[in-house]
């Protein structure tokens, strides 16, 4: 699913225009980004949690030459799956029969 697909689904489900849905999706994403940048954890009960984890600097290898390279410290986004989402993904999927 792309952002455009999500905007279309929200517009249809909420019975709003695509422009309004796009504005809502952008605001949602900016809110999550801002919270993560400030070091907060973002939790959606049942769905999951986004957080930020510090990665230490380390020495890696160039796979083509084998030369050592320094990989700098960085921050990485993490996601922990919530119980409801995890259970939904484990549920069997009902396949629809193709119509002739």
C-alpha positions in Angstrom: 0.0 0.0 0.0 1.3 3.4 -1.0 0.6 6.8 0.6 -1.8 7.5 -2.3 -3.6 4.2 -1.6 -3.9 5.1 2.1 -5.2 8.6 1.3 -7.8 7.1 -1.1 -9.0 4.6 1.5 -9.3 7.2 4.3 -11.1 9.6 1.9 -13.6 6.8 1.0 -14.1 5.5 4.6 -14.4 8.9 6.3 -16.4 10.3 3.4 -14.1 13.3 3.0 -12.2 14.7 0.0 -8.8 13.3 -1.0 -7.3 16.7 -0.3 -8.6 16.5 3.3 -7.4 12.9 3.7 -4.0 13.9 2.3 -3.8 16.7 4.8 -4.7 14.4 7.6 -2.2 11.7 6.6 0.6 14.3 6.3 -0.3 15.7 9.8 -0.3 12.2 11.2 3.2 11.4 9.7 4.6 14.8 10.8 3.3 14.1 14.4 5.0 10.7 14.5 8.2 12.1 13.0 8.3 15.1 15.5 7.7 12.8 18.5 10.5 10.4 17.4 12.9 13.3 16.7 12.3 14.6 20.3 13.1 11.1 21.7 9.5 10.2 22.6 8.0 6.8 22.0 4.8 6.6 19.8 2.3 3.9 20.9 -0.9 2.8 19.3 -2.5 0.3 21.6 -3.0 -3.1 19.9 -1.2 -1.9 16.7 2.4 -1.4 18.0 5.0 1.1 19.1 7.6 3.2 17.3 10.8 4.2 19.1 14.3 5.3 18.5 17.4 3.3 19.2 21.0 4.5 19.3 23.4 2.4 17.1 27.0 2.5 18.1 29.8 3.3 15.7 31.5 0.2 14.4 34.0 -1.1 11.8 32.5 -2.8 8.8 33.9 -4.3 5.6 33.4 -3.3 2.0 32.0 -6.6 0.5 33.6 -6.0 -2.9 37.2 -5.1 -1.7 37.2 -6.4 1.9 38.6 -3.1 3.0 37.6 -1.9 6.5 35.3 1.1 6.7 34.1 3.1 9.7 30.4 3.1 10.1 29.4 6.1 12.2 27.0 6.0 15.2 23.4 6.7 14.2 19.8 6.6 15.4 17.4 4.0 14.0 13.6 3.7 14.2 12.3 0.6 15.8 8.8 -0.9 15.6 7.3 -3.4 18.1 4.2 -5.2 16.9 1.1 -5.0 19.2 -0.9 -8.0 20.2 -4.0 -7.2 18.1 -1.9 -6.8 14.9 0.2 -9.8 15.6 -2.9 -11.9 16.1 -4.5 -10.5 12.9 -1.5 -11.5 10.9 -1.6 -15.0 12.2 -5.3 -15.5 11.3 -6.0 -17.6 8.3 -6.8 -15.7 5.1 -10.0 -16.6 3.3 -9.4 -16.6 -0.4 -12.2 -15.5 -2.7 -13.1 -17.7 -5.7 -12.4 -16.1 -9.0 -15.6 -15.4 -11.1 -15.6 -16.7 -14.6 
